[in-house]
Amino acid sequence: MQDAPWPELVERWHRLDELGVETIWVADHLGGDWVKPGKPWFEAWSCLTALAQITATSRIGTLVSPMTFRNPAVLARTALTVAEISGGRLELGVGAGGAAFDHELAQVEKWSPKTRAGVFAAWLERLLEVIGDDRLQPQRRVPLTIGGRGRTIMRLAASHADRWNTFGGIGIGPEEGVRRGREDNERLDGLCAETGRTVLRSVLLGYPFVGEMPWRSDDAFADVVGRWQEAGFQELVFYYPPEWGMPAGTVAPGVFERAFSKG
């Protein structure tokens, strides 16, 4: 999360790149109630531009850029630019949005779920159209991640995405989270059978969403990974630093570093 002073963020990103973390994601929100008063919050694509320069091997991306305040043509141009700056390491994550603070600050009306789904389908179509326009140079292929659990989101992911990402739910336990994740993967399997495409399955595991505590010990981390892999997920995304959002006393020293170390 980009909620620390800039020099500290740069140090974190260097450390993650050195550890060999596969992808460094940033949250694309204008702010929110998770940002403590007086603490900074930095805009996502500005962060990605910096990440493209200060990292060497990790892929970088948004999890996710919402249609709430992102014009699809501008987002397409921005993504192509950052893809070039990063040497092709960009992952473009998009979603339908819905965060109340984003709607308030961008002065966008709060759509009903049905309206939101329709708006997102049209927004995504335009994004893909513009990002594939060969008049926009330089051109690089930008892998697409679609985040969310709704019916329309899942169908669009099966039709267009390289990766589908979910955060599992809000305030639910590990058993319920894994059960929902397995059911969502089975639903996506059926949709991918219709489209003939393969979509990578990814889950953002943050304690405020699904109450997993992977940093208590090395064994706890292995258990969390094993259960979500068994449910069909090929990629697990965690917050950094590992203490972010976790209950006090549930993060043992060194577990994160050992889990992600190149060695």
FIGUPA-219759 format. One record per residue (C-alpha): x, y, z; residue in one letter; residue number from 1. Coordinates in Angstrom, 1 decimal, m for minus. Example, Ala and Ser with C-alpha at 12.3 -4.5 7.8 and 13.67 -1.06 7.14 Angstrom:
      px      py      pz  r    k
    12.3    m4.5     7.8  A    1
    13.7    m1.1     7.1  S    2
REM end
This chain:
      px      py      pz  r    k
     0.0     0.0     0.0  M    1
     1.3     3.4    m1.0  Q    2
     0.6     5.0     2.4  D    3
     4.0     5.8     3.7  A    4
     6.5     8.7     3.1  P    5
     8.0     8.6    m0.4  W    6
    11.5     7.6     0.7  P    7
    10.1     4.7     2.7  E    8
     8.0     3.5    m0.3  L    9
    11.1     3.6    m2.5  V   10
    13.0     1.5     0.1  E   11
    10.1    m1.0     0.3  R   12
    10.0    m1.4    m3.5  W   13
    13.7    m1.9    m3.7  H   14
    13.5    m4.5    m1.0  R   15
    10.7    m6.4    m2.7  L   16
    12.5    m6.3    m6.1  D   17
    15.7    m7.7    m4.4  E   18
    13.7   m10.5    m2.7  L   19
    12.5   m11.6    m6.1  G   20
     8.8   m10.9    m5.6  V   21
     7.1   m11.7    m8.9  E   22
     4.8    m8.7    m9.1  T   23
     4.5    m5.5    m7.1  I   24
     0.9    m4.2    m7.2  W   25
    m0.3    m0.8    m6.1  V   26
    m3.9     0.1    m5.2  A   27
    m5.7     2.5    m7.5  D   28
    m7.9     4.5    m5.2  H   29
    m8.1     8.3    m4.6  L   30
    m8.0     7.5    m0.9  G   31
   m10.2     5.9     1.7  G   32
   m10.9     5.3     5.3  D   33
    m7.9     3.0     5.7  W   34
    m5.6     6.0     5.3  V   35
    m4.9     7.3     8.8  K   36
    m5.2    11.1     9.3  P   37
    m1.9    12.8     8.5  G   38
    m0.5     9.9     6.5  K   39
     0.3    10.2     2.8  P   40
    m1.5     8.4     0.0  W   41
     0.1     8.4    m3.5  F   42
    m1.6     8.1    m6.8  E   43
    m1.2     4.7    m8.4  A   44
     0.1     5.4   m11.9  W   45
     2.6     8.0   m10.7  S   46
     3.8     5.2    m8.4  C   47
     4.0     2.8   m11.3  L   48
     6.1     5.2   m13.3  T   49
     8.5     5.4   m10.5  A   50
     8.5     1.7   m10.0  L   51
     9.3     1.1   m13.6  A   52
    12.6     3.1   m13.0  Q   53
    13.6     1.9    m9.5  I   54
    12.9    m1.9    m9.9  T   55
    14.7    m4.2   m12.3  A   56
    13.0    m7.6   m12.4  T   57
     9.6    m7.5   m10.6  S   58
     6.6    m7.0   m12.7  R   59
     4.4    m4.0   m11.7  I   60
     0.7    m3.3   m11.9  G   61
    m2.5    m1.9   m10.5  T   62
    m4.8    m4.0    m8.5  L   63
    m7.1    m2.6    m9.8  V   64
    m7.7     0.6   m11.9  S   65
   m11.4     1.3   m11.6  P   66
   m13.7     2.7   m14.3  M   67
   m15.0     5.1   m11.6  T   68
   m12.5     7.8   m12.5  F   69
   m10.3     6.4   m15.3  R   70
   m11.2     7.4   m18.9  N   71
   m10.5     4.2   m20.9  P   72
    m8.6     6.0   m23.7  A   73
    m6.3     7.9   m21.2  V   74
    m5.8     4.7   m19.2  L   75
    m4.8     2.8   m22.4  A   76
    m2.2     5.5   m23.4  R   77
    m0.9     5.6   m19.8  T   78
    m0.6     1.8   m19.7  A   79
     1.3     1.7   m23.0  L   80
     3.7     4.4   m21.8  T   81
     4.4     2.6   m18.5  V   82
     4.8    m0.7   m20.3  A   83
     7.6     0.9   m22.4  E   84
     9.3     2.6   m19.5  I   85
     9.3    m0.7   m17.6  S   86
    10.7    m2.7   m20.5  G   87
     7.4    m4.7   m20.8  G   88
     6.9    m5.5   m17.1  R   89
     3.5    m3.9   m16.7  L   90
     0.4    m5.8   m15.7  E   91
    m2.8    m3.8   m16.2  L   92
    m5.5    m4.6   m13.6  G   93
    m8.9    m3.2   m14.0  V   94
   m12.3    m3.4   m12.3  G   95
   m15.7    m1.9   m12.0  A   96
   m14.8     0.1    m8.9  G   97
   m17.4     0.9    m6.3  G   98
   m15.4     2.4    m3.4  A   99
   m17.5     5.2    m1.8  A  100
   m14.5     7.6    m1.4  F  101
   m13.6     7.3    m5.1  D  102
   m17.2     8.1    m6.1  H  103
   m17.3    11.1    m3.7  E  104
   m14.1    12.6    m4.8  L  105
   m14.6    12.0    m8.5  A  106
   m18.2    13.2    m8.3  Q  107
   m19.5    10.1   m10.0  V  108
   m23.0     8.8    m9.2  E  109
   m23.3     5.5    m7.4  K  110
   m24.6     3.0   m10.0  W  111
   m26.9     0.1    m9.2  S  112
   m25.2    m3.3    m9.6  P  113
   m27.0    m3.9   m12.9  K  114
   m26.0    m0.5   m14.2  T  115
   m22.4    m0.8   m13.0  R  116
   m22.1    m4.2   m14.8  A  117
   m23.3    m2.7   m18.1  G  118
   m21.1     0.4   m17.8  V  119
   m18.1    m1.7   m17.1  F  120
   m18.6    m4.0   m20.1  A  121
   m18.8    m1.0   m22.4  A  122
   m15.8     0.7   m20.6  W  123
   m13.7    m2.5   m21.0  L  124
   m14.6    m2.8   m24.6  E  125
   m13.4     0.7   m25.3  R  126
   m10.2     0.2   m23.2  L  127
    m9.3    m2.9   m25.3  L  128
   m10.1    m1.1   m28.5  E  129
    m7.9     1.8   m27.8  V  130
    m5.0    m0.2   m26.3  I  131
    m4.9    m2.2   m29.5  G  132
    m5.0     0.8   m31.8  D  133
    m1.7     0.6   m33.8  D  134
    m1.7     4.4   m34.1  R  135
    m0.6     4.5   m30.4  L  136
     3.2     3.9   m30.5  Q  137
     5.2     2.4   m29.1  P  138
     3.1    m0.7   m28.9  Q  139
     3.7    m3.6   m26.4  R  140
     1.4    m6.3   m25.4  R  141
     0.0    m5.5   m21.9  V  142
    m1.4    m8.5   m20.0  P  143
    m4.9    m7.8   m18.6  L  144
    m6.1    m8.6   m15.1  T  145
    m9.8    m8.3   m14.3  I  146
   m10.8    m8.1   m10.7  G  147
   m14.2    m8.9    m9.0  G  148
   m16.7   m11.7    m8.4  R  149
   m19.9   m10.6   m10.2  G  150
   m21.4   m12.5   m13.0  R  151
   m20.5   m10.0   m15.7  T  152
   m17.0    m9.6   m14.3  I  153
   m16.4   m13.3   m14.5  M  154
   m17.8   m13.6   m18.0  R  155
   m15.6   m10.7   m19.2  L  156
   m12.6   m12.3   m17.5  A  157
   m13.2   m15.6   m19.3  A  158
   m13.5   m13.7   m22.6  S  159
   m10.6   m11.1   m22.3  H  160
    m8.4   m11.5   m19.3  A  161
    m5.0   m13.1   m18.8  D  162
    m5.6   m13.2   m15.0  R  163
    m8.7   m13.0   m12.8  W  164
    m8.3   m11.7    m9.3  N  165
   m10.6   m11.8    m6.3  T  166
   m10.3   m10.5    m2.7  F  167
   m12.6   m13.3    m1.5  G  168
   m15.1   m11.3     0.5  G  169
   m15.3    m8.9     3.4  I  170
   m14.7    m9.9     7.0  G  171
   m15.0   m13.6     6.5  I  172
   m13.1   m16.6     7.9  G  173
   m10.5   m18.7     6.1  P  174
   m12.8   m21.7     5.6  E  175
   m15.6   m19.6     4.1  E  176
   m13.0   m17.7     1.9  G  177
   m11.6   m20.9     0.5  V  178
   m15.1   m22.3    m0.1  R  179
   m16.1   m19.2    m2.0  R  180
   m12.9   m19.1    m3.9  G  181
   m13.3   m22.8    m5.0  R  182
   m16.9   m22.1    m6.2  E  183
   m15.8   m19.0    m8.1  D  184
   m13.0   m21.0    m9.8  N  185
   m15.4   m23.7   m10.8  E  186
   m17.7   m21.1   m12.3  R  187
   m14.8   m19.5   m14.2  L  188
   m13.9   m23.0   m15.4  D  189
   m17.3   m23.3   m17.0  G  190
   m17.1   m19.9   m18.6  L  191
   m13.5   m20.6   m19.9  C  192
   m14.8   m23.8   m21.4  A  193
   m17.2   m21.7   m23.5  E  194
   m14.6   m19.2   m24.6  T  195
   m11.7   m21.7   m25.0  G  196
    m9.3   m19.5   m23.1  R  197
    m7.0   m20.1   m20.1  T  198
    m7.1   m17.5   m17.3  V  199
    m4.7   m17.4   m14.4  L  200
    m6.5   m17.5   m11.0  R  201
    m5.3   m14.9    m8.4  S  202
    m6.4   m13.9    m4.9  V  203
    m5.6   m10.9    m2.8  L  204
    m5.3   m12.2     0.8  L  205
    m5.7    m9.3     3.3  G  206
    m6.9    m9.9     6.8  Y  207
    m9.7    m7.3     6.5  P  208
   m11.1    m9.4     3.6  F  209
   m10.4   m13.1     4.5  V  210
    m9.1   m13.6     8.0  G  211
    m5.9   m15.5     7.0  E  212
    m2.8   m15.1     9.2  M  213
     0.0   m16.5     7.1  P  214
     2.9   m14.7     8.9  W  215
     2.5   m16.4    12.3  R  216
     5.1   m18.9    11.3  S  217
     6.7   m20.7     8.3  D  218
     4.2   m23.6     8.8  D  219
     1.3   m21.2     8.8  A  220
     2.4   m19.7     5.5  F  221
     2.8   m23.1     3.9  A  222
    m0.7   m24.1     5.2  D  223
    m2.3   m20.9     3.7  V  224
    m0.6   m21.4     0.4  V  225
    m1.6   m25.1     0.2  G  226
    m5.3   m24.5     1.0  R  227
    m5.6   m21.8    m1.6  W  228
    m3.7   m23.7    m4.2  Q  229
    m5.9   m26.7    m3.6  E  230
    m8.9   m24.4    m4.3  A  231
    m7.5   m23.6    m7.7  G  232
    m5.5   m20.4    m7.2  F  233
    m2.1   m20.1    m8.9  Q  234
    m1.2   m16.7    m7.5  E  235
    m1.5   m15.3    m4.0  L  236
    m1.1   m11.6    m3.4  V  237
    m0.3   m10.2     0.0  F  238
     0.0    m6.7     1.5  Y  239
     3.4    m5.2     2.3  Y  240
     4.7    m4.6     4.9  P  241
     3.3    m7.9     6.3  P  242
     2.0    m6.1     9.4  E  243
    m0.5    m4.1     7.3  W  244
    m4.0    m4.8     8.4  G  245
    m3.0    m7.8    10.6  M  246
    m4.0    m8.2    14.2  P  247
    m1.2    m7.4    16.7  A  248
     1.1   m10.3    17.5  G  249
     0.3   m12.3    14.4  T  250
     3.5   m11.5    12.4  V  251
     6.6   m13.4    13.3  A  252
    10.0   m11.9    12.3  P  253
    11.5   m13.2     9.0  G  254
     8.5   m15.2     7.8  V  255
     7.7   m12.9     4.9  F  256
    11.4   m12.6     3.8  E  257
    11.9   m16.4     3.9  R  258
     8.6   m16.9     1.9  A  259
     9.6   m14.6    m0.9  F  260
    13.4   m14.8    m0.9  S  261
    15.1   m15.8    m4.2  K  262
    17.0   m18.4    m2.2  G  263
REM end
